Amino acid sequence: MSRRRISAVPTALVVGTAAPVLLPAQSASAAPCSSYPSWVAGRSYVTGDIVRYTDGKAYIAEHDNPGYDPTISTWYWEPYACDGGQNPSGFVVSEAQFNQMFPSRNSFYTYSGLRAAMSAYPAFANTGSDTVKKQEAAAFLANVSHETGGLVHIVEQDTSNYPTYCDWSRPYGCPAGQSAYYGRGPIQLSWNFNYKAAGDALGIDLLNNPWLVQNDAAVAWKTALWYWSTQTGPGTMTGHNAMVNGAGFGQTIRSINGSMECDGRNPAQVQSRVNNYQRFVGILGTSPGGNLYC
């Protein structure tokens, strides 16, 4: 298992408690673009909303926004496949490939749990070309593999750290207890403020019940996708944006644990993540792209 990561939550991404729209499971093909509501300038949208723009194409909100134009703001909007395009609840990684990536995984980390979690962030591995989709999936799973020892560990193994993840300066404190906010799940979510932010975003009370992350596979995967899709951590961009905008795998390392690993601080850990990524893109039959290191 990798060293525990202390997550960093940008203030701008945790203000407010409005939960994003959690999309239901989709049918075998994406809905026609015409089935989505027309975009309206100045209308507030939340993460996960899908609209039809004046060009007839669909766009999905990557972040809450007050009605920005989808074609000029790639931070807030991403093109969304429709009219028979990629199934938003589908995945470029098959269950057989998932099992090949994680031959010794804990049975808690189910493929179905990951698929269910993807409804919360349907732009994940569903943005850009087929190559980009596969690269993002491989990048996410490579980092997850490093954090959990190959999807083996559900909770942080060093229990002596458990009492350290409570920041009592936060107004909501630590209602589940001083030692309740240790690392859990695929991205090893830790700290009371991260449980609060992730729970608010997902519409789940993780501040009072952080144990859901170690008891419910879909919730565990959702917290990992929440961090990947919305948090920059010590970096300057989210893992999702790093991959879909061509910044490269190295920037995903920076967003997850860059303050401890990048810029020569721990090259062995960086290499471990890169090795995972190269192996996974090989399984998916695509290239790794450039900028692998941070």
C-alpha positions in Angstrom: 0.0 0.0 0.0 1.3 3.5 -0.8 2.1 6.2 1.7 -0.9 7.9 3.1 -1.8 11.0 1.1 -3.1 14.1 2.8 -5.7 15.4 0.4 -5.9 19.1 -0.4 -9.4 20.6 -1.1 -9.5 23.9 -3.0 -12.0 26.1 -1.2 -13.7 27.1 -4.4 -14.8 23.5 -4.9 -16.3 22.8 -1.5 -18.4 25.9 -0.9 -22.1 25.1 -0.7 -23.9 21.8 -0.3 -25.9 21.4 -3.4 -25.5 17.9 -4.7 -25.0 17.3 -8.4 -27.6 15.5 -10.5 -26.9 11.8 -10.2 -27.9 10.3 -13.5 -29.8 7.1 -13.6 -28.5 4.0 -15.4 -28.7 4.5 -19.2 -30.1 2.2 -21.8 -27.9 0.4 -24.3 -27.4 3.5 -26.4 -27.1 7.2 -25.6 -30.2 9.3 -25.9 -30.7 11.5 -29.0 -29.2 15.0 -28.6 -32.7 16.3 -29.2 -34.0 14.7 -26.0 -31.9 17.0 -23.8 -33.1 20.5 -22.7 -31.9 23.5 -24.6 -29.1 25.5 -22.9 -30.2 28.8 -21.5 -27.7 31.6 -20.9 -27.6 32.7 -17.3 -29.5 29.7 -15.9 -27.7 27.9 -13.1 -26.4 24.4 -13.9 -24.8 21.8 -11.6 -22.3 19.1 -12.3 -23.8 16.3 -14.4 -26.5 18.5 -16.1 -26.7 17.8 -19.9 -27.9 20.4 -22.3 -28.4 20.8 -26.1 -26.6 23.8 -27.4 -27.6 25.9 -30.4 -25.2 23.9 -32.6 -27.4 20.9 -32.0 -24.7 19.1 -29.9 -25.0 18.0 -26.3 -22.7 19.2 -23.5 -22.3 18.0 -19.9 -21.5 20.3 -17.0 -18.1 19.4 -15.5 -18.6 21.9 -12.7 -21.5 24.0 -11.3 -21.8 27.2 -13.3 -24.2 30.2 -13.8 -25.0 29.4 -17.4 -21.7 29.9 -19.2 -21.6 29.2 -22.9 -20.7 25.5 -23.4 -18.5 26.2 -26.4 -16.1 28.6 -24.8 -15.6 27.2 -21.3 -13.9 23.8 -21.3 -13.6 24.0 -17.5 -17.3 24.1 -17.0 -18.6 22.1 -20.0 -17.5 19.0 -22.0 -18.9 17.7 -25.3 -21.3 14.8 -24.6 -21.9 11.8 -26.9 -25.4 11.3 -28.0 -27.4 10.0 -31.0 -26.1 6.5 -30.6 -22.7 7.5 -29.3 -20.8 6.1 -26.3 -23.1 4.9 -23.5 -22.5 7.3 -20.6 -22.9 4.5 -18.1 -20.6 2.3 -20.2 -16.9 1.8 -19.8 -14.0 1.4 -22.2 -12.6 -1.2 -19.7 -14.4 -4.5 -19.9 -14.9 -6.7 -16.8 -12.3 -9.2 -18.2 -9.8 -6.4 -18.6 -10.6 -5.1 -15.1 -9.9 -8.5 -13.7 -6.7 -8.7 -15.7 -5.5 -5.4 -14.2 -6.3 -6.5 -10.7 -5.8 -10.3 -10.4 -5.5 -10.2 -6.6 -8.1 -7.5 -5.9 -10.2 -7.6 -2.7 -13.7 -8.8 -3.6 -15.0 -5.5 -2.1 -13.8 -3.6 -5.2 -16.3 -4.9 -7.7 -16.5 -4.0 -11.3 -20.3 -3.5 -10.9 -19.6 -1.0 -8.1 -17.4 1.0 -10.3 -19.9 1.0 -13.1 -22.6 2.1 -10.7 -20.4 5.0 -9.4 -19.8 6.3 -12.9 -23.4 7.6 -13.0 -22.3 10.4 -10.7 -19.5 11.5 -13.1 -20.5 10.4 -16.6 -17.8 12.4 -18.3 -15.2 10.1 -16.8 -13.6 7.9 -19.5 -16.3 9.2 -21.8 -14.8 12.4 -23.1 -12.8 12.9 -26.3 -11.5 10.2 -28.7 -11.5 6.5 -27.9 -7.8 6.8 -27.2 -8.3 9.6 -24.7 -11.1 7.7 -23.0 -8.9 4.6 -22.6 -6.0 6.7 -21.4 -8.1 8.4 -18.8 -9.5 5.1 -17.5 -6.0 3.6 -17.4 -4.6 6.7 -15.6 -7.4 6.6 -12.9 -7.0 2.9 -12.3 -3.2 3.1 -12.3 -3.3 5.7 -9.5 -6.0 3.7 -7.6 -3.9 0.6 -7.9 -0.9 2.4 -6.4 -3.0 3.8 -3.5 -4.5 0.4 -2.6 -1.8 -2.1 -3.4 -3.6 -3.4 -6.4 -7.1 -2.9 -5.1 -6.3 -5.0 -2.0 -6.6 -2.5 0.8 -9.9 -1.0 1.7 -8.7 1.1 4.6 -5.4 2.7 5.6 -3.1 0.1 7.1 -1.3 2.3 9.6 -3.9 2.7 12.3 -1.6 5.0 14.3 -2.5 7.7 11.8 -6.2 7.5 12.4 -6.5 10.2 15.1 -4.6 12.7 13.0 -7.2 13.3 10.3 -9.6 15.5 12.3 -9.3 19.2 11.7 -11.3 20.7 14.6 -11.0 24.2 13.2 -13.7 23.3 10.8 -17.1 24.6 12.0 -18.7 21.1 11.6 -15.9 19.4 13.6 -15.6 15.6 13.6 -19.0 14.3 14.6 -18.1 10.7 13.8 -15.2 10.8 16.3 -11.6 11.9 16.4 -10.3 8.8 14.7 -13.1 8.2 12.1 -11.7 10.0 9.1 -8.8 7.7 8.1 -8.0 6.7 4.5 -10.7 4.6 2.8 -11.6 3.4 -0.6 -9.8 3.4 -4.0 -8.3 6.9 -3.6 -7.8 6.5 0.2 -10.1 9.4 1.1 -9.0 11.0 4.4 -9.7 14.1 6.7 -13.0 15.3 7.9 -13.1 18.2 5.4 -12.7 15.8 2.5 -15.5 13.5 3.8 -17.7 16.6 4.2 -16.9 17.9 0.7 -17.3 14.5 -1.0 -20.5 13.8 0.8 -22.0 17.2 -0.1 -21.1 16.7 -3.7 -22.6 13.2 -3.8 -25.6 13.7 -1.7 -24.4 11.3 1.0 -23.8 12.1 4.6 -20.2 11.0 4.8 -19.3 13.4 7.6 -21.5 11.5 10.1 -21.1 8.1 8.5 -17.6 7.8 6.9 -17.8 4.0 7.3 -20.0 4.0 4.2 -16.8 4.3 2.1 -15.5 1.0 3.4 -18.8 -0.8 3.5 -20.5 0.2 0.2 -18.5 -0.5 -3.0 -20.4 2.1 -5.1 -19.9 4.8 -2.5 -16.2 4.0 -2.3 -15.8 4.3 -6.1 -17.9 7.5 -6.1 -15.5 9.1 -3.6 -12.6 8.2 -5.9 -14.3 9.6 -9.0 -15.3 12.7 -7.0 -11.6 13.4 -6.2 -10.5 12.5 -9.7 -13.1 14.7 -11.4 -13.3 17.7 -9.1 -10.1 18.1 -6.9 -6.7 19.5 -7.9 -5.0 18.5 -4.7 -1.4 19.7 -4.6 -1.6 20.2 -8.4 -3.1 22.7 -10.7 -5.7 20.6 -12.5 -8.0 17.6 -11.8 -6.9 14.1 -12.9 -9.8 14.1 -15.4 -8.7 17.4 -17.0 -5.1 16.4 -17.1 -6.0 13.4 -19.3 -8.7 14.9 -21.5 -6.8 18.1 -22.1 -3.5 16.4 -23.0 -1.4 17.5 -20.0 -0.4 13.9 -19.5 -0.3 11.2 -16.8 2.4 13.0 -14.8 -0.1 15.7 -13.9 -2.5 13.2 -12.4 0.3 12.1 -10.0 0.8 15.7 -9.1 -2.9 16.2 -8.3 -3.0 13.1 -6.1 0.3 13.1 -4.2 2.5 15.6 -6.0 3.7 17.4 -2.8 5.3 14.1 -1.6 6.4 12.5 -4.8 6.9 14.9 -7.7 9.9 17.1 -8.5 12.3 14.4 -7.4 10.9 13.9 -3.9 10.1 10.2 -4.4 11.0 9.0 -7.8 10.4 5.3 -6.9 6.7 6.0 -6.1 6.3 8.0 -9.3 7.8 5.2 -11.3 5.4 2.7 -9.6 2.5 4.7 -10.8 3.9 5.1 -14.3 4.5 1.3 -14.5 0.9 0.7 -13.6 -0.3 3.1 -16.2 1.9 1.7 -19.0 0.7 -1.8 -18.2 -2.9 -0.8 -18.1 -2.9 1.1 -21.5 -1.2 -2.0 -22.9 -4.2 -4.1 -21.7 -6.5 -1.6 -23.3 -4.6 -1.6 -26.5 -3.7 2.0 -26.7 -0.7 4.3 -26.3 0.3 6.1 -23.1 0.9 9.5 -24.6 3.5 11.9 -23.4 4.4 13.7 -20.1 4.3 10.6 -18.0 6.4 11.9 -15.1 6.0 14.9 -12.7 
